[in-house]
Amino acid sequence: MKKQMLLGAGLAAVASLAVAAPAQATPAGPGVVGTIISQHTVGKTDYILREITIPAGQATGWHYHKGELYGWVKQGTLSHFDATCASDGVYKRGSFIQEPSGDDNVHIGVNRGKTPVILEVLYVLPTGSPLSVDAANPGCDFQ
């Protein structure tokens, strides 16, 4: 009986946490993959070169970075949106894109085309930082 009461109290605590939790981060769409091509650390900075593929109709999920990103669109067209839900760029094959650092730069990349988007991205991050930090959808009617 005592175990059941403890279990019930534990479940109630978990349920109350679930109600008070912040909005969920938006994960990348199915088939979005990234492959690290090269990684080097110089001083307190990681330089990571990565190829990212976003299938047709998919998105990166809302996120931000703790450092700067410099990208090149190898294939397809990337539609890029900021936390105001406004488009802050449409990047076609051969275009360059830069993403500033910080949690005040939440954004999402979306492939609205019919072919995969392939990006070559250089991450310039503080040593040991994650490639990106998931963020909740800021209220946009798309993901």
C-alpha positions, -999 to +999 in steps of 0.1 A: +000+000+000+028+024+009+045+017-025+013+025-043+010+058-025+046+067-033+040+057-069+008+078-071+026+108-056+055+104-080+031+102-110+013+133-098+045+152-095+055+142-130+021+152-143+024+186-127+058+191-143+044+182-177+018+208-174+043+235-164+069+226-189+079+251-216+069+245-252+086+215-269+115+220-292+107+212-328+129+183-341+143+181-376+120+165-402+123+129-412+154+122-433+173+154-424+209+142-419+242+159-412+277+144-417+308+159-402+335+162-429+362+178-408+367+191-373+396+211-358+401+230-326+422+261-324+425+277-290+390+279-276+373+276-310+359+245-328+358+247-366+335+220-379+327+214-416+295+195-421+273+185-450+235+187-442+208+172-464+172+183-461+147+162-481+120+178-501+092+191-478+113+188-446+129+213-422+157+216-398+135+223-368+137+256-348+171+261-333+200+285-327+238+282-324+263+293-298+286+304-325+286+317-361+277+295-391+288+300-427+270+279-453+269+273-491+240+258-509+254+229-529+219+218-542+183+229-541+168+260-525+167+267-488+139+289-474+151+305-441+128+320-414+135+339-382+116+339-349+091+366-362+079+340-387+092+362-415+114+349-443+149+363-438+162+347-471+157+323-499+190+307-508+193+289-542+221+266-554+254+285-552+242+310-526+260+317-493+243+320-460+255+333-426+238+326-393+247+347-362+251+332-328+229+334-297+195+324-284+181+357-298+187+343-333+162+314-334+156+302-369+145+273-392+156+262-426+128+247-448+130+228-481+099+238-500+113+224-533+110+190-549+147+181-547+169+176-515+187+207-502+224+200-496+243+225-476+280+227-468+283+244-434+312+257-414+304+260-377+327+283-357+318+275-321+332+279-286+350+246-278+327+218-268+295+236-278+267+216-295+262+221-332+228+236-325+204+241-296+168+231-301+142+258-297+104+259-295+084+270-324+080+308-317+043+307-328+046+303-365+020+284-384+047+262-399+075+240-387 
